[in-house]
Amino acid sequence: MGKLDGRVALVTGAASGIGRSSVLAFAHDGARVVVADVLDEQGRETVHLIEAAGGEAIFAPAAVSHRDDVERLVRRAVETFSRLTAPGRLATRCWGTER
């Protein structure tokens, strides 16, 4: 039993770097995770890594600089996992990936 069993974490900037490391650690400790990022391919790859290790995750494309994206992101997370219980790292800007 992991120390985050039953928790749901949403992490933005989760497709690479520290964000990816964060969601992998959360999932390893038992949390179900929402992988949010503007980098579609890398986000889906992160979900695959989590699922291959026996975890549960979804990818939600979102740019935190866009209010509508953030609202959709939270709505999708709650619709999928019924709640959010563990805050994650919030990316404030993804240089060169603006929409």
Backbone torsions as a table, in degrees:
resi	resn	phi	psi	omega
1	MET	NA	127.4	-179.5
2	GLY	-84.5	157.6	-178.5
3	LYS	-70.9	-10.7	177.5
4	LEU	-113.5	15.0	177.4
5	ASP	-54.5	136.3	179.5
6	GLY	84.4	-6.3	179.3
7	ARG	-91.9	155.2	175.0
8	VAL	-125.7	121.5	-178.6
9	ALA	-112.2	136.8	173.0
10	LEU	-114.3	122.2	-179.1
11	VAL	-126.3	124.9	175.4
12	THR	-93.1	157.7	-175.2
13	GLY	67.5	30.8	-169.5
14	ALA	-93.0	3.1	-176.9
15	ALA	-81.9	-17.7	-177.3
16	SER	-159.1	171.2	173.5
17	GLY	58.8	-139.4	-177.7
18	ILE	-63.5	-36.6	178.0
19	GLY	-61.0	-45.3	177.9
20	ARG	-63.8	-44.7	178.4
21	SER	-58.5	-38.5	179.6
22	SER	-63.9	-49.4	-178.5
23	VAL	-67.8	-34.7	177.0
24	LEU	-63.7	-40.0	178.5
25	ALA	-68.0	-43.9	177.9
26	PHE	-58.8	-46.8	-179.4
27	ALA	-64.3	-41.0	178.5
28	HIS	-58.8	-34.3	-179.9
29	ASP	-88.1	7.3	171.4
30	GLY	105.1	-4.8	179.6
31	ALA	-74.5	147.5	165.7
32	ARG	-84.7	138.5	-171.7
33	VAL	-127.8	148.3	171.9
34	VAL	-106.9	116.2	179.4
35	VAL	-92.8	110.0	-177.7
36	ALA	-115.6	134.3	-179.9
37	ASP	-172.3	166.0	173.0
38	VAL	-88.2	-11.5	-178.3
39	LEU	-91.2	94.1	-172.4
40	ASP	-60.0	-55.6	-175.4
41	GLU	-61.0	-45.8	-179.4
42	GLN	-68.3	-34.4	176.7
43	GLY	-63.8	-44.7	178.8
44	ARG	-66.7	-35.3	176.4
45	GLU	-64.0	-39.3	178.3
46	THR	-62.9	-43.6	177.1
47	VAL	-60.3	-43.2	178.9
48	HIS	-59.6	-43.0	178.7
49	LEU	-60.7	-41.3	179.9
50	ILE	-66.4	-46.9	-179.2
51	GLU	-65.5	-38.2	179.1
52	ALA	-63.1	-26.6	178.7
53	ALA	-90.9	5.0	177.1
54	GLY	94.6	7.2	180.0
55	GLY	-91.6	177.1	179.9
56	GLU	-122.2	127.6	-176.9
57	ALA	-154.0	156.6	170.7
58	ILE	-130.5	154.4	173.0
59	PHE	-102.5	134.5	177.0
60	ALA	-131.0	107.1	179.3
61	PRO	-66.0	130.0	-179.2
62	ALA	-163.7	142.8	171.4
63	ALA	-110.1	117.6	-175.6
64	VAL	-66.9	-12.0	176.7
65	SER	-80.9	-4.3	179.3
66	HIS	-114.9	114.3	-177.0
67	ARG	-54.0	-44.4	-179.4
68	ASP	-60.8	-39.8	177.5
69	ASP	-61.5	-43.3	-178.4
70	VAL	-65.3	-42.5	178.5
71	GLU	-62.6	-43.3	177.5
72	ARG	-63.5	-40.7	-179.1
73	LEU	-60.3	-50.4	-179.3
74	VAL	-65.6	-43.0	178.5
75	ARG	-59.1	-45.2	-179.9
76	ARG	-64.9	-40.5	178.8
77	ALA	-60.5	-46.3	-178.7
78	VAL	-69.3	-39.2	177.8
79	GLU	-63.2	-37.2	-177.3
80	THR	-78.5	-45.1	-172.1
81	PHE	-114.1	4.9	177.1
82	SER	73.9	-16.4	-178.7
83	ARG	-169.0	170.5	169.9
84	LEU	-124.1	131.4	-176.6
85	THR	-128.5	-12.5	-177.5
86	ALA	-132.4	115.8	178.6
87	PRO	-69.8	151.8	178.3
88	GLY	-121.9	-178.8	178.0
89	ARG	-67.7	136.3	178.7
90	LEU	-108.2	119.2	174.8
91	ALA	-77.7	135.6	-179.7
92	THR	-100.0	-21.3	179.3
93	ARG	-162.3	136.7	176.1
94	CYS	-115.0	97.8	-176.2
95	TRP	-61.1	132.3	175.8
96	GLY	81.7	2.6	-178.9
97	THR	-124.0	21.0	-177.1
98	GLU	-69.4	147.5	179.3
99	ARG	-104.7	NA	NA
